[in-house]
Amino acid sequence: MRTYPLVTHRTNRLPFTTLDLRTEMNTARLGLRALRSQPMPKFTSTPIGQVARRYASTSGHGHLPFSYANRRTFALKYFTFVATGFSIPFIAIWWTWNKPGGIHNP
């Protein structure tokens, strides 16, 4: 079993980290030589400003697959689309109950 010092040198870290525990578990499974031959992963991050600038659009709502320049037309199309999708299960239940041999027509 590995022992950890109570005070670490030059840092305020805990005596051990999750990376130490993962390394210890991998050592038990793979063997020390196989573990040392693997390169350590390097994690990098991109600043939020660069990501935001990369995907910024000056054309407004050009990424949407519809246009709502005319609000009445958009409202009518939207309501029709949503009402159709919402009503499909109710139409299926009504058809199942009222078809020949259904609940209401034995």
N, C-alpha and C positions, 0 to 999 in steps of 0.2 A: 504494500500500500504506500502511496506517495504521501509525504508529509509536506505541509506548506508552512513557510515562516509566518510569524505573527505580524511582522512589519516588513513591507516591501520597500525596496530602495528607490529613492528619487521620484516616487509617484504616490498618489493617494488611492491607488486601486485596492480592491479587496484582495485577500490572499490568493484567490483563484477566480477564474472567469469561466463562462460557459465554453469558451474556445479551448481552455485547458481540459475541461471535462470531455469535450468531444474528441480532442486529440488522444486523451487517455483511452477512451472507448475504441477509437479507430486503431490504436496501437495494439490493443488486445485482440482485435479481429484480424487485422492485416499483417501484423508483424512490424517491427521497427524499421527494417530496411525498405519495405514497400511504402511505408508512410513517408520516409525521408525523400523518396524519389519523386513524390508528387509535388508540383509547384503550389505555393500558397495562392489562393484566389485574391485578386486585387479588385476592390470595389471602388467604383467611381460614381459620381453623381453629376447631373447637369443642373446648373442653376435654373430656377423657375423663370427668370427673365428671358433666357434664351429659348426655352420651350414655348413661352407665350408669344414671343416674336415670330417664331417659326410657323406657328399655326394661326397667326393673326390674319384677318381678312378685312380689306377696306371696302368690299362690295356690300356690306350689310348682311342680308340673310340669303346669300347665294348658295350656302351649303344645304338649305332646306329643299326638299323635292317638290315644293309647291309655292305658289305666289299668293300672297294675300293683300295685293294692292287694292282690290275691290273688296271691302269688308263684307258686304251683303252676300256676294257670291261665295266668298270663303266660308262664311257662317253657314250658308245653305249646304254647301258640299261637306263641311265638317259634320254638321248635324246628321245629314243623310248617312255618312260613313259610320258614325258612332251608333246611330239608331239601328242600322242594319246589323252591325256586329253584335249589338246587345240583344236584339230580338231573335236571333237564330236559335238559341236554346229554348226559348218560349214557344216558337213555332214548331220545333221538333217535339216538344212535350204535347202540344195541342194535337199535332198529327198522330202521335202514338195513341193518345186517348180516344180520338174520334175516328180512326180508321176502322174498316170492317174487322171485327174480332177484337177491338180494343176495349178499354174499360167502359166507355159510354155506349158502345154498340156490341153487345155480346152475341 
